[in-house]
């Protein structure tokens, strides 16, 4: 085959340029540390690296959300612990308020202290986290949730909760609805509540009561006809039918069992009720904890010196307040348990996400990182080839018949 001089030059130059391009690619790879400087270096590998990078970015966002959720829940847990301590302090003061040797001035001092504790409880309820969001306003993080005017509490938040997506399949709550925690506290023992008539003139004090074998939701009203007898009205909440039993015997402190044999509850009344005094039992409703505190403070500010009836009225208020606070404490404990469970879940998720992030980094390293030993070898080889190509090109292009004439 005849090879023209032009073809010799073009072929030689093209081969030299190809080797120079290879050396340039190696130089770029060695300076960046990446095997794939452009997608053209390894189209399949570049596509796989893109998929892994996207997965890694999503996982990184989950890790960020997990960290933010952990921070929010840890602050919430701290706040709930502070609320628990405050409620326990208040319960201690309620026990002290029932001390029969206390004078009006002693109880007034307790009322002042309880007012300060109410203010502290309100500040806890309006607490903000490190980002300035209110912890107990539901999803309305920028709205102060609670205010009190004239002893009446108002909630400005909502019943929703703020959430963060912490994995591909899980959204985690990072706040608490204040309406559930502070505004809808079960009264009495949580199943039913007892109450003494506001116009009672005797010294009867009713207990919180307990469930013996079940509670059927009936309403019971005890009306005393003398210091030792009472009439009982049992009302079915479904049918509205009432059954009255008269002339029942009363002994101070004895258990009074109410209900049928399968669903019975027990209460007790101590002291000496007067004729016409009433005591009611009904299914437990809900009440905000701030109203309970305000009523308690008001009762302690009322004089009871040398007044057995006033003493009994105060004791009934103390019993109800103590029961309501116990229910509130149970609610706080339940919420704190849930927060603790979420923190434990986050710890597990973060560990898994960290492991996954390490795996993604390893996969990307395998695809992208340059093998410097191999690159050094390729550089030496291609340099030798280029030098040989240059030498050969010089030799071939210098051939001429004129050299032999």
C-alpha positions as CSV (number, residue, x, y, z in Angstrom):
1,X,0.0,0.0,0.0
2,X,1.4,3.4,-1.0
3,X,1.6,5.8,2.0
4,X,1.7,9.4,1.1
5,X,3.9,11.9,2.9
6,X,0.8,13.8,4.0
7,X,-0.7,10.7,5.5
8,X,2.5,10.0,7.4
9,X,2.5,13.5,9.0
10,X,-1.3,13.3,9.9
11,X,-1.0,9.9,11.4
12,X,2.1,10.8,13.5
13,X,0.6,14.1,14.7
14,X,-2.7,12.3,15.6
15,X,-0.9,9.7,17.6
16,X,1.2,12.2,19.5
17,X,-1.9,14.3,20.3
18,X,-3.8,11.3,21.6
19,X,-0.9,10.5,23.9
20,X,-0.7,14.1,25.0
21,X,-4.5,14.0,25.8
22,X,-4.0,10.8,27.8
23,X,-1.2,12.5,29.8
24,X,-3.4,15.6,30.3
25,X,-6.2,13.3,31.6
26,X,-3.8,11.6,34.0
27,X,-2.5,15.0,35.2
28,X,-6.0,16.2,35.9
29,X,-6.9,13.0,37.8
30,X,-3.7,13.2,39.9
31,X,-4.2,16.9,40.7
32,X,-7.9,16.4,41.8
33,X,-7.6,12.9,43.2
34,X,-10.7,11.9,41.2
35,X,-10.7,9.0,38.7
36,X,-13.7,10.6,36.9
37,X,-12.9,14.2,36.2
38,X,-15.7,14.3,33.7
39,X,-18.5,11.8,33.0
40,X,-16.8,10.9,29.8
41,X,-14.0,9.2,31.8
42,X,-16.4,6.5,33.0
43,X,-20.1,7.0,31.9
44,X,-21.4,4.0,33.7
45,X,-19.5,4.8,36.9
46,X,-20.6,8.4,36.7
47,X,-24.2,7.4,36.5
48,X,-23.8,5.1,39.5
49,X,-22.0,7.8,41.5
50,X,-24.8,10.3,40.8
51,X,-27.4,7.8,42.1
52,X,-25.3,7.2,45.3
53,X,-24.7,10.9,45.8
54,X,-28.5,11.6,45.6
55,X,-29.1,8.8,48.2
56,X,-26.4,10.2,50.4
57,X,-27.8,13.8,50.2
58,X,-31.3,12.5,51.3
59,X,-29.7,10.5,54.1
60,X,-27.7,13.6,55.2
61,X,-31.0,15.6,55.4
62,X,-32.5,12.8,57.5
63,X,-29.5,13.0,59.8
64,X,-29.9,16.8,60.1
65,X,-33.6,16.3,60.9
66,X,-32.7,13.6,63.5
67,X,-30.3,16.0,65.1
68,X,-32.9,18.8,65.2
69,X,-35.5,16.5,66.5
70,X,-33.2,15.2,69.2
71,X,-32.4,18.8,70.3
72,X,-36.1,19.7,70.4
73,X,-37.1,16.6,72.3
74,X,-34.3,16.9,74.8
75,X,-35.3,20.5,75.6
76,X,-38.9,19.3,75.9
77,X,-37.9,16.5,78.2
78,X,-36.0,19.0,80.4
79,X,-39.1,21.3,80.6
80,X,-41.4,18.4,81.5
81,X,-39.0,17.4,84.3
82,X,-39.2,21.0,85.6
83,X,-43.0,20.8,85.5
84,X,-42.9,17.5,87.4
85,X,-40.8,19.1,90.1
86,X,-43.1,22.1,90.3
87,X,-46.2,19.9,90.7
88,X,-44.6,17.9,93.4
89,X,-43.8,21.1,95.3
90,X,-47.4,22.2,94.9
91,X,-48.7,18.9,96.2
92,X,-46.4,19.2,99.3
93,X,-48.0,22.6,99.9
94,X,-51.5,21.1,99.6
95,X,-50.6,18.6,102.3
96,X,-49.3,21.4,104.5
97,X,-52.5,23.4,103.9
98,X,-54.5,20.6,105.4
99,X,-52.6,20.9,108.7
100,X,-55.3,21.5,111.3
101,X,-53.0,23.7,113.4
102,X,-52.5,26.2,110.6
103,X,-54.0,29.7,111.1
104,X,-55.6,31.9,108.5
105,X,-52.2,33.8,108.2
106,X,-50.4,30.5,107.7
107,X,-52.7,29.5,104.9
108,X,-52.5,33.0,103.4
109,X,-48.7,32.6,103.3
110,X,-49.2,29.3,101.5
111,X,-51.6,31.0,99.1
112,X,-48.9,33.5,98.3
113,X,-46.4,30.8,97.7
114,X,-48.9,28.9,95.5
115,X,-49.5,32.0,93.5
116,X,-45.8,32.2,92.8
117,X,-45.8,28.5,91.8
118,X,-48.8,29.1,89.5
119,X,-46.8,31.9,87.8
120,X,-43.9,29.5,87.4
121,X,-46.2,26.9,86.0
122,X,-47.5,29.4,83.5
123,X,-43.9,30.4,82.5
124,X,-43.1,26.7,81.9
125,X,-46.3,26.4,79.8
126,X,-45.1,29.3,77.7
127,X,-41.5,28.2,77.4
128,X,-39.6,28.4,74.1
129,X,-36.9,26.2,72.7
130,X,-33.5,27.2,71.4
131,X,-35.0,28.2,68.1
132,X,-37.6,30.6,69.8
133,X,-40.5,28.3,69.1
134,X,-43.1,27.8,71.9
135,X,-43.0,24.2,73.1
136,X,-46.6,23.8,74.0
137,X,-48.5,25.7,71.3
138,X,-49.0,22.8,69.0
139,X,-48.0,23.6,65.4
140,X,-48.3,27.4,66.1
141,X,-44.7,27.7,67.2
142,X,-44.7,31.5,67.0
143,X,-47.9,32.0,69.2
144,X,-47.6,32.3,73.0
145,X,-50.0,29.5,74.0
146,X,-51.3,30.5,77.5
147,X,-52.7,33.5,79.3
148,X,-54.6,33.9,82.5
149,X,-57.1,36.6,83.3
150,X,-59.3,36.7,86.4
151,X,-58.3,33.1,87.2
152,X,-59.5,31.9,83.8
153,X,-56.9,30.4,81.4
154,X,-57.0,30.8,77.7
155,X,-55.2,28.7,75.1
156,X,-54.1,30.3,71.9
157,X,-52.3,27.3,70.3
158,X,-53.9,24.4,68.5
159,X,-54.2,20.6,68.9
160,X,-51.6,19.8,66.2
161,X,-48.0,19.0,66.8
162,X,-44.8,20.0,64.9
163,X,-43.1,17.1,63.1
164,X,-39.9,16.3,61.4
165,X,-39.3,13.5,58.8
166,X,-36.5,11.5,60.4
167,X,-36.5,8.6,58.0
168,X,-38.1,7.6,54.7
169,X,-41.1,6.1,56.6
170,X,-41.3,8.1,59.8
171,X,-42.4,11.6,60.9
172,X,-41.6,12.3,64.5
173,X,-43.5,14.8,66.7
174,X,-41.2,17.4,68.3
175,X,-43.7,19.5,70.2
176,X,-46.7,18.9,72.5
177,X,-50.2,20.3,72.3
178,X,-50.7,22.4,75.4
179,X,-54.5,21.8,75.2
180,X,-54.0,18.1,75.9
181,X,-51.3,18.6,78.6
182,X,-52.6,21.7,80.5
183,X,-56.2,22.3,79.5
184,X,-57.9,18.9,79.5
185,X,-56.7,17.4,82.8
186,X,-59.0,14.6,84.0
187,X,-60.7,15.4,87.3
188,X,-61.0,13.2,90.4
189,X,-59.4,9.8,90.1
190,X,-59.5,9.9,86.4
191,X,-62.6,7.6,86.1
192,X,-65.1,9.5,88.2
193,X,-65.1,12.6,90.4
194,X,-66.7,13.5,93.7
195,X,-67.9,16.9,94.9
196,X,-69.5,18.3,98.0
197,X,-72.4,20.7,97.6
198,X,-71.4,24.4,97.6
199,X,-74.2,25.2,100.1
200,X,-73.5,22.4,102.6
201,X,-73.7,23.5,106.2
202,X,-72.3,20.4,107.8
203,X,-68.7,19.2,108.2
204,X,-68.8,16.3,105.7
205,X,-65.7,15.7,103.7
206,X,-65.9,13.4,100.7
207,X,-63.0,11.3,99.4
208,X,-61.8,11.1,95.8
209,X,-63.0,7.5,95.7
210,X,-61.8,4.4,93.9
211,X,-63.0,1.8,91.4
212,X,-63.9,-1.6,93.0
213,X,-64.9,-3.7,90.0
214,X,-65.8,-1.2,87.3
215,X,-67.7,2.0,86.7
216,X,-70.8,2.1,84.6
217,X,-70.9,5.9,84.1
218,X,-73.9,6.4,86.4
219,X,-74.4,9.7,88.3
220,X,-75.0,9.4,92.0
221,X,-76.4,12.0,94.3
222,X,-76.4,11.6,98.1
223,X,-78.7,13.9,100.1
224,X,-78.5,13.8,103.8
225,X,-81.7,13.8,105.7
226,X,-80.0,13.7,109.1
227,X,-76.4,13.3,110.5
228,X,-76.8,9.6,110.2
229,X,-79.0,8.9,107.2
230,X,-79.1,9.9,103.5
231,X,-81.1,9.3,100.3
232,X,-79.4,8.0,97.2
233,X,-80.4,8.9,93.6
234,X,-78.8,6.7,90.9
235,X,-79.2,8.1,87.4
236,X,-78.5,6.1,84.2
237,X,-76.8,8.4,81.7
238,X,-78.1,6.5,78.7
239,X,-81.8,6.3,79.6
240,X,-81.9,9.2,82.0
241,X,-83.8,7.0,84.4
242,X,-83.3,7.7,88.1
243,X,-83.7,5.3,91.0
244,X,-84.0,6.6,94.5
245,X,-83.2,4.7,97.6
246,X,-84.1,6.3,100.9
247,X,-83.1,6.0,104.6
248,X,-79.6,4.6,104.0
249,X,-77.4,4.5,107.1
250,X,-74.3,6.7,107.3
251,X,-71.2,6.2,109.6
252,X,-68.4,8.7,109.3
253,X,-65.4,7.3,107.4
254,X,-67.1,4.1,106.3
255,X,-67.0,3.0,102.6
256,X,-70.0,3.7,100.6
257,X,-70.2,1.2,97.7
258,X,-72.2,2.4,94.6
259,X,-73.2,0.5,91.5
260,X,-74.2,-3.0,90.6
261,X,-72.3,-6.1,91.7
262,X,-70.4,-6.2,88.4
263,X,-69.5,-2.5,88.3
264,X,-68.9,-1.0,91.7
265,X,-67.1,2.1,93.0
266,X,-66.4,3.1,96.5
267,X,-66.3,6.5,98.2
268,X,-66.2,7.6,101.8
269,X,-67.5,10.7,103.7
270,X,-66.1,11.7,107.0
271,X,-67.4,14.3,109.5
272,X,-71.0,15.2,110.4
273,X,-73.1,16.3,107.4
274,X,-76.1,18.4,108.1
275,X,-79.6,17.7,106.9
276,X,-79.9,18.9,103.3
277,X,-76.1,18.5,102.5
278,X,-75.4,16.9,99.2
279,X,-72.5,15.0,97.7
280,X,-72.3,14.0,94.0
281,X,-70.5,11.4,92.0
282,X,-70.2,11.7,88.3
283,X,-68.1,10.5,85.4
284,X,-64.7,12.4,85.4
285,X,-64.7,15.5,83.3
286,X,-61.7,17.6,82.4
287,X,-60.4,20.9,83.7
288,X,-57.4,23.1,83.1
289,X,-54.7,22.9,85.7
290,X,-54.6,26.7,86.0
291,X,-58.2,26.9,87.2
292,X,-57.5,24.2,89.7
293,X,-54.6,26.2,91.1
294,X,-56.6,29.5,91.1
295,X,-59.5,27.8,93.0
296,X,-57.1,26.4,95.5
297,X,-55.4,29.8,96.1
298,X,-58.8,31.4,96.5
299,X,-59.9,28.7,99.1
300,X,-56.7,29.2,101.1
301,X,-57.3,33.0,101.2
302,X,-60.8,32.4,102.8
303,X,-60.9,32.6,106.6
304,X,-61.6,29.3,108.4
305,X,-60.6,30.1,111.9
306,X,-63.0,28.7,114.5
307,X,-65.3,27.6,111.7
308,X,-65.7,23.8,111.3
309,X,-68.0,24.2,108.3
310,X,-65.4,26.4,106.5
311,X,-62.7,23.9,107.5
312,X,-64.6,21.1,105.9
313,X,-65.2,23.1,102.7
314,X,-61.5,23.9,102.5
315,X,-60.7,20.2,103.0
316,X,-63.0,19.3,100.1
317,X,-61.2,21.8,97.9
318,X,-57.8,20.4,98.9
319,X,-58.9,16.8,98.2
320,X,-60.1,17.8,94.7
321,X,-57.1,19.9,94.0
322,X,-54.7,17.1,95.1
323,X,-56.6,14.6,92.9
324,X,-56.5,16.9,89.9
325,X,-52.8,17.6,90.3
326,X,-52.2,13.8,90.6
327,X,-54.0,13.4,87.3
328,X,-51.9,16.2,85.8
329,X,-48.7,14.6,87.0
330,X,-49.8,11.3,85.5
331,X,-50.4,13.1,82.1
332,X,-47.0,14.8,82.3
333,X,-45.3,11.5,83.1
334,X,-47.1,9.8,80.1
335,X,-45.9,12.6,77.8
336,X,-42.4,12.4,79.1
337,X,-42.4,8.6,78.6
338,X,-43.4,9.2,75.0
339,X,-40.7,11.8,74.6
340,X,-38.1,9.4,76.0
341,X,-39.3,6.7,73.6
342,X,-38.9,9.1,70.7
343,X,-35.4,10.0,71.9
344,X,-34.5,6.3,72.0
345,X,-35.9,5.8,68.5
346,X,-33.8,8.8,67.3
347,X,-30.7,7.3,68.8
348,X,-31.3,4.1,66.8
349,X,-32.1,5.9,63.6
350,X,-29.0,8.1,63.9
351,X,-26.8,5.1,64.4
352,X,-28.3,3.5,61.3
353,X,-28.1,6.7,59.2
354,X,-24.4,7.1,60.3
355,X,-23.6,3.6,59.2
356,X,-25.5,4.2,55.9
357,X,-23.6,7.4,55.3
358,X,-20.3,5.6,55.8
359,X,-21.4,2.9,53.3
360,X,-22.3,5.6,50.7
361,X,-19.0,7.3,51.2
362,X,-17.2,4.0,50.7
363,X,-19.1,3.3,47.5
364,X,-18.4,6.7,46.1
365,X,-14.7,6.3,47.0
366,X,-14.6,3.0,45.1
367,X,-16.1,4.7,42.1
368,X,-14.4,8.1,42.1
369,X,-11.1,8.0,44.0
370,X,-8.0,7.7,42.0
371,X,-5.6,4.8,42.5
372,X,-2.4,6.8,42.7
373,X,-0.1,3.7,42.2
374,X,-1.9,2.8,39.1
375,X,-2.0,6.4,37.9
376,X,1.8,6.8,38.5
377,X,2.4,3.6,36.5
378,X,0.1,4.8,33.7
379,X,1.9,8.2,33.7
380,X,5.3,6.6,33.3
381,X,4.0,4.3,30.6
382,X,2.3,7.0,28.6
383,X,5.3,9.3,28.9
384,X,7.5,6.6,27.5
385,X,5.0,5.9,24.7
386,X,4.8,9.7,23.9
387,X,8.6,10.0,23.9
388,X,8.8,6.9,21.6
389,X,6.1,8.4,19.3
390,X,7.9,11.7,19.1
391,X,11.2,9.9,18.3
392,X,9.6,7.8,15.7
393,X,7.8,10.7,14.1
394,X,11.1,12.6,13.9
395,X,12.8,9.6,12.4
396,X,10.1,8.9,9.8
397,X,9.6,12.5,8.8
398,X,13.3,12.9,8.3
399,X,13.6,10.2,5.7
400,X,14.3,11.5,2.2
401,X,15.8,10.1,-1.0
402,X,17.9,13.2,-1.2
403,X,19.8,11.9,1.8
404,X,21.1,9.1,-0.4
405,X,21.8,10.9,-3.6
